Amino acid sequence: MTSNVGESAAEQPVRIEGAPTDWASVLPRLQALLRIRTTPIGMKMFATKAEMEAVTKIRRPKDIHTTDQIVGMASRLNWTVGITMDDLVGAQCGAVIGLHPQDDKWLSGEHMAGVWFETVEDSSAHQHAMHTVPFGQFEAMAVSPLSTGRLDPPDICMIYATPAQMILLINGLQWAGYKNLDWGCVGESACADSWGRALTTGQPSLSIPCFAERRYGGVMEDELLMALSASDLEKAIEGMEALSKNGLRYPIAPYGIQSDARAGLGASY
């Protein structure tokens, strides 16, 4: 789905109210289905710094980081970490989560011209294509492993998985109430495709993590990222459990490229 900053202002659920999730029950089911190696985490936006700092066992950075690093601290180190704009290295990180204004200077893209894009016009087009949380609503953000329940309910959940695991997660979302899932790719700053899009639209949002996410956030070469609401994660798990009963489960065993396909297709389709 193509989007831009202007559209983000019109589609800003950020918070989808719902009952707290029983993570002690949900997460073992997810792990049994997909065997994912990276900790499932939640992200939550806060209107004030004080609200963020009131989260149980919250860690505050002593150094300046990218948002990718903060997310990595939760997903790779199992930490609960909270930030404000003062903790981030620059406007690009802050603008995606609404901690820095998406002003004319930021929208110009001049800081990326000649580095990521040939011209300033290309850079500006990239900036306008990004999903960003509108500025002025929040002062802080926190991430934490879902298993801690410290951000319950999180605004979004984030799942890192391989392509094989991810397609089954998507199949689970589509098991009941099917709809075509259509995503875009802004390229660099792909956090706008994942947590930026999920926060601003409330919809499941898949991304190919970008150079910065892999260099600074520790994202592995074979990982994709899905950002989605807690209710959509539960829906995906229920769908995957139904698919598993039909023999459609992870790991997907190779059938053999030279085998007679009729027996396998007869069982699966």
QUINOR-V648015 format. One record per residue. RES is the residue in three letters. PSI is psi as a letter, one per 20 degrees, with the letter a starting at -180 (NA if undefined). NEAR is the number of other ideal C-beta (glycine too) atoms within 12 Angstrom. Layout:
res: <RES & RES>
psi: <PSI & PSI>
near: <NEAR & NEAR>
//
This chain:
res: <MET & THR & SER & ASN & VAL & GLY & GLU & SER & ALA & ALA & GLU & GLN & PRO & VAL & ARG & ILE & GLU & GLY & ALA & PRO & THR & ASP & TRP & ALA & SER & VAL & LEU & PRO & ARG & LEU & GLN & ALA & LEU & LEU & ARG & ILE & ARG & THR & THR & PRO & ILE & GLY & MET & LYS & MET & PHE & ALA & THR & LYS & ALA & GLU & MET & GLU & ALA & VAL & THR & LYS & ILE & ARG & ARG & PRO & LYS & ASP & ILE & HIS & THR & THR & ASP & GLN & ILE & VAL & GLY & MET & ALA & SER & ARG & LEU & ASN & TRP & THR & VAL & GLY & ILE & THR & MET & ASP & ASP & LEU & VAL & GLY & ALA & GLN & CYS & GLY & ALA & VAL & ILE & GLY & LEU & HIS & PRO & GLN & ASP & ASP & LYS & TRP & LEU & SER & GLY & GLU & HIS & MET & ALA & GLY & VAL & TRP & PHE & GLU & THR & VAL & GLU & ASP & SER & SER & ALA & HIS & GLN & HIS & ALA & MET & HIS & THR & VAL & PRO & PHE & GLY & GLN & PHE & GLU & ALA & MET & ALA & VAL & SER & PRO & LEU & SER & THR & GLY & ARG & LEU & ASP & PRO & PRO & ASP & ILE & CYS & MET & ILE & TYR & ALA & THR & PRO & ALA & GLN & MET & ILE & LEU & LEU & ILE & ASN & GLY & LEU & GLN & TRP & ALA & GLY & TYR & LYS & ASN & LEU & ASP & TRP & GLY & CYS & VAL & GLY & GLU & SER & ALA & CYS & ALA & ASP & SER & TRP & GLY & ARG & ALA & LEU & THR & THR & GLY & GLN & PRO & SER & LEU & SER & ILE & PRO & CYS & PHE & ALA & GLU & ARG & ARG & TYR & GLY & GLY & VAL & MET & GLU & ASP & GLU & LEU & LEU & MET & ALA & LEU & SER & ALA & SER & ASP & LEU & GLU & LYS & ALA & ILE & GLU & GLY & MET & GLU & ALA & LEU & SER & LYS & ASN & GLY & LEU & ARG & TYR & PRO & ILE & ALA & PRO & TYR & GLY & ILE & GLN & SER & ASP & ALA & ARG & ALA & GLY & LEU & GLY & ALA & SER & TYR>
psi: <p & p & r & r & g & h & h & h & h & i & n & m & h & g & o & o & q & r & q & q & p & n & h & h & h & g & h & h & g & g & h & h & g & i & l & q & i & p & p & p & r & q & p & p & q & p & h & q & h & h & g & g & i & i & p & p & k & p & q & p & q & i & r & p & r & r & h & g & g & g & g & h & h & g & h & h & i & k & q & o & p & q & r & r & h & i & i & q & h & r & h & g & g & h & h & h & j & j & i & q & q & m & a & h & g & g & h & h & j & h & i & i & p & i & g & h & q & g & r & h & g & g & g & h & h & g & g & h & i & p & p & q & p & p & q & i & h & q & i & r & q & q & q & q & p & h & h & h & j & h & j & p & p & q & g & q & q & p & o & p & r & r & h & g & h & h & h & h & g & g & h & h & h & i & g & p & l & p & q & p & p & p & r & r & o & i & c & q & k & i & h & h & h & e & h & g & g & g & h & h & h & j & q & p & o & q & q & o & q & a & g & h & h & h & g & h & i & j & p & q & h & j & p & r & p & p & p & r & r & h & h & h & g & h & g & g & g & g & g & h & h & g & h & h & h & j & j & n & r & q & q & o & p & p & h & p & i & j & q & o & i & g & g & g & h & h & h & h & NA>
near: <24 & 17 & 28 & 27 & 35 & 20 & 22 & 35 & 21 & 14 & 24 & 29 & 24 & 34 & 25 & 27 & 13 & 19 & 11 & 20 & 30 & 18 & 31 & 15 & 17 & 31 & 29 & 18 & 24 & 39 & 24 & 17 & 32 & 38 & 19 & 35 & 17 & 34 & 32 & 42 & 45 & 44 & 50 & 41 & 40 & 31 & 20 & 16 & 24 & 14 & 20 & 33 & 22 & 19 & 30 & 16 & 19 & 30 & 27 & 23 & 26 & 9 & 16 & 19 & 30 & 34 & 49 & 39 & 32 & 47 & 45 & 34 & 33 & 42 & 42 & 26 & 21 & 22 & 28 & 37 & 41 & 39 & 45 & 33 & 28 & 20 & 32 & 30 & 22 & 24 & 31 & 39 & 38 & 35 & 35 & 51 & 52 & 39 & 39 & 32 & 20 & 35 & 16 & 13 & 19 & 30 & 30 & 23 & 34 & 22 & 23 & 30 & 19 & 14 & 18 & 26 & 24 & 14 & 17 & 21 & 18 & 23 & 30 & 26 & 24 & 36 & 39 & 28 & 32 & 46 & 47 & 48 & 41 & 29 & 26 & 17 & 26 & 34 & 27 & 36 & 50 & 44 & 49 & 40 & 33 & 42 & 28 & 29 & 25 & 31 & 40 & 27 & 27 & 44 & 40 & 45 & 48 & 51 & 50 & 39 & 37 & 26 & 22 & 23 & 33 & 34 & 25 & 35 & 40 & 33 & 31 & 40 & 35 & 24 & 24 & 19 & 14 & 13 & 15 & 11 & 25 & 16 & 30 & 27 & 26 & 38 & 26 & 32 & 43 & 39 & 49 & 46 & 40 & 49 & 52 & 50 & 47 & 45 & 44 & 41 & 36 & 27 & 31 & 40 & 41 & 36 & 42 & 29 & 40 & 33 & 20 & 31 & 39 & 26 & 17 & 27 & 37 & 25 & 33 & 22 & 15 & 19 & 33 & 35 & 48 & 45 & 46 & 43 & 35 & 41 & 26 & 36 & 39 & 30 & 31 & 41 & 39 & 26 & 31 & 39 & 25 & 22 & 28 & 23 & 13 & 17 & 15 & 26 & 25 & 27 & 15 & 22 & 13 & 10 & 16 & 10 & 8 & 7 & 12 & 11 & 14 & 11 & 12 & 18 & 11 & 11 & 12 & 16 & 11>
//
